[in-house]
């Protein structure tokens, strides 16, 4: 059974030199998922996540203005 409009499904087989931002990201991802580089990329991501979580954990939270600790002798009903 032939398709109704085969022009929409034709594949473009010629090579195109794409140099946009999306092509750079795509080329980097192709490079990064090959086995030797993927190990290094994983380790870099692991160090960044661990370092970021350590840094965030060492930050002191801001104290709320106007709210102090509750009084010790609050009557309980």
N, C-alpha and C positions, 0 to 999 in steps of 0.2 A: 504494500500500500504506500504510494508515494506521499511525501509531505505536500501540504497545500502551497507553501511558499518557501522553497529551498534557499532563497537568497539570504534569509535571516539566519540560517544555520551553516552557511559556508564558512570554512575556517580560513583565516588569514595566515598563509605559510611563509610569507616573506619576513625577513629579519628587520627589525626596527631598532634604531639606536635611541633609547629613551634616556634622557638625562635629567628628569625632574626630581623633585624631592621624594616622591613615592618610589621611583626607581632606585634611588640611593638607599632608602630604607629596605627595599626588597633585596637589593644586592648585599647589603650588610647582613640581613637575616639569612640569606643563602650561605654566606661565608661563615656566620656564627653557628650554624647548625651542623657543620661538618665535624667529624669526631674530634680532632685535636683541639679545635677552637671551642667546641661546645663544652669541654671540660673546663677550660679557662673561663669561659663566660659564666658557667654555673658557679665557679668559685668566687668570681668577682661579685656576682649577684648575692651570694651567700654572705660575703663579707660586708657588702653594703647594707643588707637587711639586718644583720647582727649588730653592726656598728650603729645604724640608725635607731634600732630598738634600745640599745644600751644608752645612747645619747638621750633619747626621749625619756627613758626611765630615770635618768639622773636629774632631769629638770624639776624644779620645785613648783608645785602648783600655786597659782595666785590665790590669795585669801579673799574671801568674799567681804565686801565693804558693808559695814552696818550689822553684820551678824557675828556675834561673839559666841563663845561656848555657852551652852545652857546652864543656868544656875544649878548648883548641886542640890539645893533644898527645894526643889519644885514639888509642890504637894501632889500626891497621886490619889485620885478619887476612885 
